[in-house]
Amino acid sequence: MRLRAFLAVISLFAAAVAAAQAYRGVDEDGVVHYSDRPRPGAEQVDLPRRPPRPSAPAPRAGSAAPVDEAVEDEAPFRYESLSVASPGAEETLWNIEGILNVSLDLKPALQPGHQVRVYFDGEQRQVQGTSFQIEEVWRGVHNIQAEVVDQNGELLIRSRTNRFYVQQNTIVPRRRPGVAPR
């Protein structure tokens, strides 16, 4: 009970600090209450004022054109997520005839001037956009990873590596009776 009352007092006090006016009162059970509204029998509590926020520096005399503050304060662009949507991690693909269809999930969309780089089995491949094909993908275990770079080649975001498998049906010729295998 005391902990709950203490937390209530602290939260009221925090709200009162934000409002810059607080009132303190004691109820019939002797419990102290703080509020931002006056109550009968409550006394006003003097709260310290927050120090003033520093103002922006004044432009220096003789300086060139004024600096655009919006450009200065603008945060660099960031992608939220990048993943290889297809092929999925640990997915087995059958009979793809050597052509792998890849799609990436990038949020937000690819920005002008940014490029996608893909690493297929550790080798960098040039691709255009977030949906593309990679040729000469044969049976076996493969890895694919994607990243987005800006116009200067700086890495902006990288996906996890997806491992996937390619299987091909094998057609085994039937043996004719009486003919020895070669």
C-alpha positions as semicolon CSV with decimal commas, in nm:
position;residue;x (nm);y (nm);z (nm)
1;M;0,000;0,000;0,000
2;R;0,281;0,241;0,086
3;L;0,459;0,167;-0,241
4;R;0,141;0,237;-0,436
5;A;0,084;0,565;-0,249
6;F;0,448;0,662;-0,302
7;L;0,425;0,595;-0,676
8;A;0,101;0,794;-0,695
9;V;0,266;1,086;-0,518
10;I;0,570;1,072;-0,746
11;S;0,358;1,057;-1,063
12;L;0,144;1,345;-0,944
13;F;0,454;1,540;-0,854
14;A;0,601;1,473;-1,201
15;A;0,280;1,595;-1,362
16;A;0,283;1,897;-1,136
17;V;0,639;1,981;-1,235
18;A;0,532;1,979;-1,598
19;A;0,242;2,211;-1,515
20;A;0,466;2,429;-1,293
21;Q;0,192;2,452;-1,024
22;A;0,129;2,196;-0,754
23;Y;-0,086;2,167;-0,447
24;R;-0,021;1,954;-0,140
25;G;-0,297;1,825;0,082
26;V;-0,345;1,568;0,359
27;D;-0,662;1,355;0,370
28;E;-0,846;1,235;0,682
29;D;-0,628;0,921;0,699
30;G;-0,309;1,128;0,704
31;V;-0,207;1,039;0,348
32;V;-0,032;1,321;0,164
33;H;-0,165;1,395;-0,185
34;Y;-0,020;1,616;-0,456
35;S;-0,227;1,760;-0,737
36;D;-0,213;2,016;-1,013
37;R;-0,557;2,143;-0,906
38;P;-0,635;2,325;-0,582
39;R;-0,845;2,128;-0,332
40;P;-1,006;2,249;-0,010
41;G;-0,738;2,262;0,260
42;A;-0,449;2,213;0,012
43;E;-0,154;2,448;0,005
44;Q;0,033;2,560;-0,306
45;V;0,383;2,416;-0,343
46;D;0,652;2,631;-0,502
47;L;0,822;2,436;-0,777
48;P;1,156;2,521;-0,933
49;R;1,126;2,657;-1,283
50;R;1,305;2,485;-1,567
51;P;1,601;2,678;-1,701
52;P;1,528;2,855;-2,028
53;R;1,613;2,665;-2,345
54;P;1,918;2,799;-2,523
55;S;1,825;2,999;-2,828
56;A;1,976;2,948;-3,171
57;P;2,299;3,141;-3,216
58;A;2,259;3,473;-3,390
59;P;2,413;3,493;-3,736
60;R;2,754;3,653;-3,735
61;A;2,794;3,989;-3,898
62;G;2,954;3,972;-4,237
63;S;2,873;3,604;-4,289
64;A;2,765;3,477;-4,627
65;A;2,408;3,366;-4,696
66;P;2,217;3,243;-4,391
67;V;2,228;2,868;-4,333
68;D;1,901;2,686;-4,393
69;E;1,830;2,526;-4,054
70;A;1,591;2,269;-4,204
71;V;1,874;2,124;-4,413
72;E;2,111;2,119;-4,115
73;D;1,862;1,939;-3,889
74;E;1,749;1,687;-4,153
75;A;1,840;1,333;-4,051
76;P;2,007;1,111;-4,312
77;F;1,774;0,874;-4,495
78;R;1,744;0,527;-4,340
79;Y;1,581;0,210;-4,464
80;E;1,369;0,024;-4,210
81;S;1,424;-0,329;-4,337
82;L;1,570;-0,541;-4,615
83;S;1,517;-0,913;-4,658
84;V;1,534;-1,174;-4,932
85;A;1,168;-1,265;-4,978
86;S;1,230;-1,531;-5,242
87;P;1,396;-1,776;-5,230
88;G;1,308;-1,820;-4,865
89;A;1,558;-1,930;-4,603
90;E;1,605;-2,308;-4,604
91;E;1,366;-2,341;-4,902
92;T;1,411;-2,626;-5,152
93;L;1,349;-2,534;-5,516
94;W;1,280;-2,806;-5,773
95;N;1,363;-2,810;-6,144
96;I;1,431;-2,438;-6,191
97;E;1,622;-2,508;-6,514
98;G;1,914;-2,292;-6,403
99;I;1,715;-1,970;-6,359
100;L;1,660;-1,836;-6,008
101;N;1,386;-1,576;-5,958
102;V;1,475;-1,344;-5,669
103;S;1,261;-1,085;-5,495
104;L;1,367;-0,855;-5,214
105;D;1,148;-0,690;-4,953
106;L;1,280;-0,335;-4,897
107;K;1,104;-0,078;-4,681
108;P;1,070;0,200;-4,777
109;A;1,114;0,154;-5,151
110;L;1,450;0,193;-5,324
111;Q;1,537;0,564;-5,335
112;P;1,671;0,745;-5,644
113;G;2,048;0,712;-5,672
114;H;2,062;0,403;-5,447
115;Q;2,165;0,065;-5,586
116;V;2,108;-0,297;-5,488
117;R;2,408;-0,530;-5,465
118;V;2,354;-0,904;-5,437
119;Y;2,599;-1,168;-5,324
120;F;2,519;-1,511;-5,468
121;D;2,737;-1,784;-5,317
122;G;2,976;-1,508;-5,205
123;E;3,015;-1,356;-5,552
124;Q;2,884;-1,005;-5,615
125;R;2,625;-0,977;-5,893
126;Q;2,497;-0,663;-6,057
127;V;2,117;-0,639;-6,044
128;Q;1,856;-0,378;-6,122
129;G;1,578;-0,318;-5,869
130;T;1,434;-0,554;-5,611
131;S;1,306;-0,830;-5,847
132;F;1,547;-1,000;-6,084
133;Q;1,678;-1,332;-6,215
134;I;2,011;-1,501;-6,165
135;E;2,112;-1,745;-6,437
136;E;2,315;-2,066;-6,417
137;V;2,193;-2,172;-6,074
138;W;2,231;-2,548;-6,060
139;R;2,167;-2,829;-5,814
140;G;2,314;-2,784;-5,466
141;V;2,323;-2,561;-5,162
142;H;2,333;-2,187;-5,229
143;N;2,345;-1,860;-5,031
144;I;2,210;-1,519;-5,125
145;Q;2,241;-1,184;-4,951
146;A;2,144;-0,831;-5,058
147;E;2,249;-0,481;-4,961
148;V;2,163;-0,127;-5,061
149;V;2,432;0,134;-5,117
150;D;2,404;0,507;-5,182
151;Q;2,548;0,698;-5,477
152;N;2,888;0,707;-5,302
153;G;2,893;0,330;-5,250
154;E;2,830;0,364;-4,875
155;L;2,640;0,072;-4,724
156;L;2,291;0,173;-4,607
157;I;2,137;-0,164;-4,514
158;R;2,216;-0,535;-4,551
159;S;1,989;-0,839;-4,540
160;R;2,053;-1,164;-4,361
161;T;2,199;-1,444;-4,571
162;N;1,939;-1,691;-4,699
163;R;2,057;-2,047;-4,754
164;F;1,843;-2,245;-4,999
165;Y;1,861;-2,567;-5,196
166;V;1,812;-2,652;-5,563
167;Q;1,709;-3,005;-5,663
168;Q;1,678;-3,154;-6,009
169;N;1,493;-3,468;-6,100
170;T;1,725;-3,718;-6,255
171;I;1,597;-3,942;-6,532
172;V;1,761;-4,281;-6,513
173;P;1,735;-4,480;-6,838
174;R;1,579;-4,823;-6,798
175;R;1,796;-5,122;-6,857
176;R;1,686;-5,363;-7,117
177;P;1,692;-5,726;-7,012
178;G;2,005;-5,902;-7,120
179;V;2,205;-5,582;-7,185
180;A;2,501;-5,517;-6,959
181;P;2,537;-5,168;-6,809
182;R;2,813;-4,957;-6,960
